[in-house]
Amino acid sequence: MKKITKALSLCLLVSIILGIFCACGESKKGNDVLELKLSHNNASTTATGKEIQKWADRIYEESGGTIKITVYPSDTLGASNTFLDMLDTGVTDLQWASTVFCPDQFYYLDAFYLPMIGVSSCEAGMNAFWDVYEQYPQVFDEEFKDYMPLIMYSSGSGVIGSNKPIHSVGDTNGLVIRTAGGTCTDLCTAIGASPVSMGPGDVYTSMEKNVVDGYMFEWPGLDSFKLQDVTNYYIDDDIFRTVLCIWITREKWNSFTDDQRAVFEKCSLREGSQHFADMYQAQSDATVDGILAAGQQIYYPNEAEHEGFVSAAEKVWKIWAERTTVLGGVDPMDYLENVRDTLAKYE
């Protein structure tokens, strides 16, 4: 009888110990850290690189250390113009990128990239993005069915930098101008220039060697790639503004727990995008101040010259509308009119 009692006691002790180990194992699993990769094409020392790291840090802190995002700058995981493939294959989980890298993917969002539509500041573009996004769920539920932006904002003013003065549309005839692609390529053609699609890292050398006569670039990006060192003249007429986002696949998003999604939502969407808009505006202003302090020329067109660029841009708007597949029964040109009205509220 004593042997049976001792055996039962031993079994009970073993069960308790195993239970403790199991409980510890479950507790550890419950506290697993969600580790994610984020890729972008800026150097970590640039204003954009620093802001992306701050965003990752905010998520880490808000999650209590349970969501850790490792940031890979300077396209170390792969070229940004392949970012959708990188997201699909899991090379990266999150990607900061412009829609210019996928011009046939997000037509309705790219309405904000159309030239001369009236984006007057980084904050104005950001607020208009989120207003329109909320106004057209029938459009964006379809356009963002595979990918979704967590951060969405507007770049600084897009300018033409060149080695000769440009004051009007007539001054661009015959010039070879670098663009990032998309609707800026159509604008180059509309103003009589020859567009050359080129990655941002190649522009400096191309200007230095006179391979191109000029380029289209936004102020903050121009500063990031030191293009003011190889440029003499600039024309600023809010010619375009790039759409910039931090992207994630729907599949990855749906794999998160409700608590994890809540952390991202708190640090992203309109409130999170405000940080990026403020950073880009500050960098734009600093770039302009630096260029003027160096004695370089920035030209701001008069009313007649401005209208010349608008007339060219209107041709691009029509091309965009013809290319755009209608989503949610929303006519592209009616949608564009509402985009411009929404932008006007923030002018």
N, C-alpha and C positions, 0 to 999 in steps of 0.2 A: 504493500500500500504506500509505504514511504517512497519507494522507487518511482511509483506512478506519480505521486505528488511532486517529487523533484523533477520528473520529466515534464509534467505540465507546467511547472514554474519556469523551467528552462525554455520551453516553447513560448510561454507568455513573454519572457524577457526578450527573446529573439524577435518576437512580433512587435514589441514596443520599439526596439532599436531600429528594425526595418521601417516601422511607421515614421520614426523621426527622420530617417534618411530620405524617405519618400516625400515627407512634408517639406524638407529642406530643398529637395530637388524641384518640387512644384513651385516653391517660393522663388527659387532662382530663375525658373523658366518664366514666371510671371513678371520678373523684373528685367527680362532680356532687353538689351538696347537695340533699337531699330537703326541699323547702319545703312546710310544712303550715300551715293556719289552724285556730285553736281559738277558739270563741265561748263566752261565758258572760254571765250577767245581773248580775253584781256589779260594783261600781266597783273599779278597779285598786288603790285605797287600802285596801280592806277586807281582813280577814284571809284570806278565801277568795280574793280577787283576787290577793293576794300569794303564797298557797300554789300556786295554779294556775301563776303565772309561775315559781315555784321548780321545779315539776315539768317545765315546758318547758325550763328551764335545765339540769336534771339530764339530760334526754334529749340535749340539745345536747352537754354535756360527755362523757357516756358514749359518744356516737357519734363523738367526736373532731371535732365540728363538721360532720358530714355529714348530720345531721337538724336542721333549724331550724324551730321552731314559733313562729309569730307569734300572739300572744294578742290577741283583740278583746274587751274588757270591755263591760259596760253595754248588752248587746244591740245593739251597733253594726252587726252584720251581719244582725240580724233577731230577732224576738221568740222567746224561749225556748220558748213553747208551740207553736212550729212547728219545733222542732229536728230532728225526723225528716225533714221535707221539706227542711230546709236541708242535712242530710247527704246525702240522696238526690240532690239537684240540684247538689251540689258547692259550694254557697254557703260551707260550712265543711267541713273534713275531720274535725275533732274537736269535741265539744260537751260542756261540763260542764252537766248538767241533772238535775233531779229527775224521777222517774217520775210525779209528779203532773201533769206536762205532757202525758202520754200515757196516761191511765188505762185504756184498752182494749187496751194492747199487751203489757204484761209482768205478767200476773196472778200467776204463781208468785213472781216477785221481789217483787211488791207485797204479798205476805203480810207482809213486814217493815214495811210502812207501815200495817198494820191497827192499830186502837187497842187499847191495854191488853194487848198480847201479851207484855210483859215485857222490852223492850229497856231495860237499866239504865244504859248508858253508850254513848258513841260507839264506844269500842273493843270493847265487848261486841257491839254490832250489827255492826261490821265483821268481827270474827272469825266470828260466826255466819253472816253472809252467805257467806263463803268456804268454811266447813265444809259448809253445805247445797249450795252450788254444786258442790262436789266430790263430794257424796254422790248427786246426782241428774243425772248426765250425760244420761240419757234424756229428762229434762225440758228442760234448758237447751240441749241441742243443737238442740232444736226451737224453744224460746222465743227463743233468740238466733241463729236461722239467718240473719237479715238484718242484725242489729246486735249488737255485743258491747261489754260494759263493760271498759275497761282499769283503771279505778279504780272501786271500789264500797265505800261506807261509809255509816254512819248519822249523821244530824244530831244536834244536841243535843235535849234534851227538848222536846217540843211542849207548849205551854201555851195557856191561854185568857187573853188580856188583855182587860180590860173597864173600863167607867166606873162599875161598881157591884160590890160584893163578890159572888163566887160561891164557895160552899162545898160545894154538893151538886148533884145532877142537878135537884132541884126548883127551884133558883135560876136555871136556864137557860130555864125555860118562857117562851115568847113573845119571847125575845131574838132580835135579828137579828145573826148572827155570820158574819164573813167566813171563808171557807175557800179553799184553793188548788184544791179539787176532789177527785175520787176518793173514797176511803172516809171521809175527814173530813166530806164532805157528808152521807153516810149517818149518821155519828155525830151530827151536828147535829140531824138529824131525830129520831134515837133518843132524844135528851135533851130534846126538846120545843122546840128552837130553830128559827129559820128561816135556812137557809144561803144565803149570797150568795157566788158564785164571783167572785174579784177578784184581779188581778195584785198582786204585792207593792208595786209603786211607787204604787198608788192607795190603800193602806190608811191612810197617814198623814192624808191630806186627808179621807178618809171618817170617820175617828175624830174629827178636829178639828171637822168639821161635823155630827157626830152622825148621819151617814147609816147607820152601823152601831153596835150597842151594844158589840161586841167582835170579837175575831178569834182564829183559831187560827194560831199561828206557833211556830217553834222558837226557842230563845234566841239562837243566833248570828245568824239571819236578822233577828230583832227588832232586834238591835243594829245590824246593817248598814243598816236603814232607819229608825233613830232613833225607833222606835215608843214607847219609854219616855217620850218627850217629850209624848205625847198619851194616856197610859194611867195610870190610878190604881191598878188592882188586877190581880193575877195569881193563877191557880190552877195549881199544878204537881203533877201526879200521873203523870208519864210517860205522858200521854194518847196521844201518838203520836210517832213519829220518822220523818222523811222519808228516803227512799232516794235517795242522791246518787251520781252516776256521771259518769265521763268516757267518752263513747260514740264509737264508730267503726263504719262500715259494714263488713260482711264483705268486700264487693267491694274496698274500699280496703285493708283488712288483707291480703287475698290478693295485692294488687299489690306488696306490700313484698318485699324480698329476705329470705332467712333471717337474715342479719346484722342487718337493720333490725328485724325482728320480735324478735330476741333482745335488742336494746337496749330496746325498749318493755317487754318482759316483765320485764327486770331492774329497770326503774324503776316498774313498775305492779303489778298483781295484789295479793296480800295485803301484801307488803312496801311497795309504793308507797302503798297505801291507808292504811297505818299513819300516814304523815305527815299525811294529811288528817284522820284520826280524832283524832290528838293535837291538831292545830290547832283543830278544832271543839270539842273538850272544853275546851281552854284558853279559847277565846272564850266558851263557855257559862258557865264559872266566872267569868270577868271581867264578863260581863253581869249575872249574878246579884249579884255583889259590888257593882257600880255601882248597881244598883237599890236594894239594901238600904242602901247608904251615902247615897242620896238620900232615904231615909225612906219609900219606897214599900212596899206590902204584898205579900208573896208568901205564899199560903196553901197548906198541904200537908194534904190531907184525912185524916181519921181512918179507921179500918178500915171502919166502916159506910158512910161517904161514898165511900170507894174502891170498895167492893163495888157501890154504886149505878152507878158509871161502868162497872165490869166487866160488869154485867148488860146495860147498854145496848150495850156493845161486842160482846157475844156475838151480838146480833141482827145486827150489821154483819158478823161473821165468817160467819154463815150466808148473808147476801146475797152476800158475796164468793165463797163456795163455789159458789153457784148460778150465778153469772155466769162462773165459770172453766171454760174448755174443758179437758177432761182431756188431759194430754200424757203420753206415755210410760207410759200405764196407771196413773199415780199419782193416787189419789183426793185431791182438794184438802183435805178435812178431815183425812185421815191425814197428809198432808204438813204441814198447819198444826200438828198435834200434835207432829210431829218438830221443826218450827221452834221451837216453844215449849220443848221439851226441850233443844234445842241452846242456846237463849238462857239457859236456867236454869244451864247449865254455867259461864257467864261472869258470872252475877249477883253 
